Amino acid sequence: MKALFQKSPRWVLVVLGLAAFGLLRSPFEDRMRVQLVESNLLLPPPAQDAVQQMSQSALMGTLGGLRTLVSSYLVLEAFGHFSNKEWEDLRRSYAVITSLEPRDENHWRDVVWHLGINATANMQIDESIPEFERKRRFNEYALLAVELAEQGIEQNPESTIIRKQLAEVYREKLRDFCAAARVYEELVDLPGSPQYSDRFVGYFLAKCPGREREAYDHLRKLYYEGEYNHKASLISDIKDLEKKFDILPALRIPDPYPDLPGGAQR
C-alpha cells in the first residue's frame, strides 16, 4: 500500500479529498440521523462508551461508503498477521474492522477465535518465549477474547455465532465450565440456536461446583423428553450424578453405562 501511494501521488489527494468531504458532511448526517431516530424511522446506534462512539463516528463519517472496502482490506491484512502469528497487530486490525462494521457478527466471531483459540494455542507451544510470559499472554489473550465477545454481543444481541465462539473459549481455554453453561443457557432460546445447546447446559452444569444437582435435574428432564436426547454423553453424565447423589435404584434411568471412547470405565 505504501508503494502504491509513492508511485501514484494522486492517490494522496484523492484520499485527503474523501477525508475532508467526510468530515464536512458528518455534522449534517449526524443531525439527520438524530431526526430519523426521533421519528422512529431509524434504529438508535448501539450503546458504546464515549471514546468508542467518537472513534466509530469519525471513521464512518470519513470513509462513508468506502467502509466495506476498507474493512475487506483490513480483514486480508489481519489474515496475514494470523499467518505470521502477529497477535498484537491482528488485534489492532480488528479494532478498526469492528468499529467500521459493528453489526457484522462474523468479524466479532473471527477476532474472538483468533485471540481466544489461536493466540492462546500459540502461547502454549512457543518455546521461544519464557514460560512465565507465555502463561501471562495466554491469560491476557483469553480474557481479551471474552471482552471482545461481550462487546460483539452488545452490538448483536441475538448472535449465536459469537456466543458459540465465546463458549469455546470458556470451555477449552479458561476451563470455566460455569461460564460455559451460562453462555449455552443464553443460546437455548435464540433463533438458529444449535440443537445441542440444551444438552450442553447440563453437561457443563455437571462440571460447575455447587450446581451438580441442577445439572442432574436438567439432564434427566431432557432424557425423558425423547430418545433423540439419549446420547452416550448425556446418559453417562446422568449415571455419574445418580451415583454422586445416591439415587434410589428404582428412580434411576434404565440404561447401563454406555461404551466410552478408548474403553474407559466408570
N, C-alpha and C positions, 0 to 999 in steps of 0.2 A: 504493500500500500504506500509505503514511504517513497519507493522508487517511482511509482505511478505519479505521485504529486511532483516529484522532481522533474520527470520527463514532460509533464503537461501542466505548466503553471496556471493555465486557465481553470483547472480544477479548483485551485485555491480560491479564485474569485467566485466560482460557482458556489462552493460550499459556504464561503462568507456571505454571499448574497442570500442563500437559503436561510442561513442562521439569522441574518438581520430581518428578513421577511418574517421568519417565525416569531422572533421576539416582538416585532411591531404588531403582529396580528394577535399575539397571545392575550393582551388585555381585552380586546374585543371579543375573542372567543370565550374568555372566562365570564364576561358579563352575560353573553348569550347562553352559556351553559347554566349559569345560576337561574336565569329566567325560565329556561326549559325545565329545570328540576322543580322550580316552584310551581310550574304549570302541570306537573306530573307527566310531562312528555319525555322525560329523560331520567334514568336511574341516577341517584346520587353517586359520587365516586366512592370507592372502597375506603374504609377507615384506615388512616395511617398516621404516624406521628408527623410533626411539623416538618422535620428535616427531609423525611422521605417524600412527603407531599410536594415540597418545594422542588426537590430534585426531579421527581417524575414530571411535574408541570413544566419545568424548564426543558426537559428532554422532549416531551411531547410537543410543546409549543415550537421548539426549534426545528425538529425533524418533520413534524406534520405527517404527511402521507408516506414519508420515507422510513417510518418506524419499522415496518415489517422487513424491508430490505436490509436495514442496518442490523436488526435482530438476527436475521438469517446469516449475515456475515459473521456476527459475533458467535453464533452457535458453531459455525465451522471453526472459528478461532478457538473456541472452548474445547472442541474435539481434539485439536492439535495439542492443547495444554494437557488434556487427558492422556493422549498418546505418550507425551513426554513426562508425565507424572508431575506436572507443574500445578500443584493444587491451589496455591495462593492466586496464581494468575487465572486459573479456572474460576475460582470463587469471585474474583473481581469482574470477570466477563459476565457471569450470570447475575451479578448485582445490577448491571446495566440492562441485561436481557429482561429480567423480571420487572424492572422499572418501566421498560418500554412496552411490554406486553403482560401486564399483571394478571389478565384474565385467561391467559393461556396456561392451563394446568399442566401441560406437558413440560413446560420449562421448569416449573417448580419440582415436578417429579424427577426430572433429569438431574437437577443440581443436588437434590437430596440423595439420589442414587450415587452420583459421582463422589460426593463428600462422605456420605454415611456408610457406603458399602465399598467403593473402590479405593478411596483415600485411606480409609481405616485398614483395609486389607494390605495396602502397600506399607503402612506403618508396622504391620505385624511381621513383615518379611524383609524389609530393607535394612540389612545389617551394616550399611554404610553410616547409619545414624545411631548414636549411642542409645542403649536400651531405655534409659530413663526418659530421653527426649522422644523416642518413638511412642512410649506409653502416654506421655503428655499430649503429643499431637493426635494420637488415636482418640483420646477422650475429647479433645478440642474439636476434631472434625465430626465426631459422632454427635456431640451436643449442638454444634453449629447446624448439622443436618436437621436435627429436631426443631431448632429455632426457625429454620427456613421453611420446614414443612408446616409449622404452625402459621407462619406468615402467609404461605400459599393457601392454606385452608381458610384463613380470614378473607382472602381475596376471592376464593372459590369455595363457598361454604358447603356445597353438595358434592365436592370432588371425592370420588372413590379412589382414583389412581394415586393421589397424593397420600391419602390415608394408608393405602396398601404399602406404599414405599416407606412411610413412617413406621408402620407396624414391623416391617422387616428390620429396620434399624434398631428398634427397641428389642426385637426378638433375637436377632443374630449377633448384634454388636454390643449393645448395652446390657443384654440379658435381663432387661427389666420386664418381667412377664406380667406384672400388674398393669403396667402402662400398655403393653401389647393387648391385653384383654380389654382395656378401656377403649382403645382405638377400634378393635373389632366390634365392640358394642356400638360404637358410633356408626360403623359401616352397615350394620344389620338392616336398618330401615331406610337406607339411601337408595335412590334409583340406580339400577345397574350394579347393585352390590353382589359380590361373588357368593355363590351358593354355600360355600364353606364357612362364611363369616360366623354364623351362629354356632357351629361346632367349635370353631377356633376360640370363641369366647370361653367355652367350657374348658378347652384344653389348657388355656393359659391361666384361667382362674385356678385350675388344679395345681398350678405351679406358683401361685401367688400366696405367700404366707398369710394365714388367717381367713382365707376365702375358699378353702377346700370344700367346706360343706355346701356353700353356694354353688361351687362347681359340680358337686355330686347331684344336687337337685336339678341343675340346668341340663346336664348330660343325660340324666335319667328321663327327664321330660322329652328331650329330643329322641331318645331311644324308642319311647313308646308312641312317638308321632308317626312312625312308619319304618319299614325295612330299608328305605333309601338312606336312613341315618345309621344303619348297622355297619358302620365302618370298623375295621380292626382296631384303629387307634381309639375310637370312641368306646368300644367295648372294653379294651384293655384299661383305659383310664377309669371307667366305672368299676371294673373288678378291683383295681388298686384301691379305690376310695371305699368300696364295700369292706375291704379288709381293714383299712385305716379306721373306719367308724364302727367296725364290728356289727355290720348289718345282719339281722337275723336271716338264716338261710332261706326261709320262705319268702322273704322280701327281695331277695337278690334276683338279678336278671338270669334267665336260664342258660345263657351262652357260657361255654368254657372260655378260658383264656385263648385268644387267637394265636396262631403261629406268628412270632415276631421275626423281623429281618435278622439274619445272622444266627438264628436258632437260640436267641436269648430266652431265658426262662424267668418267670416272675412267680 
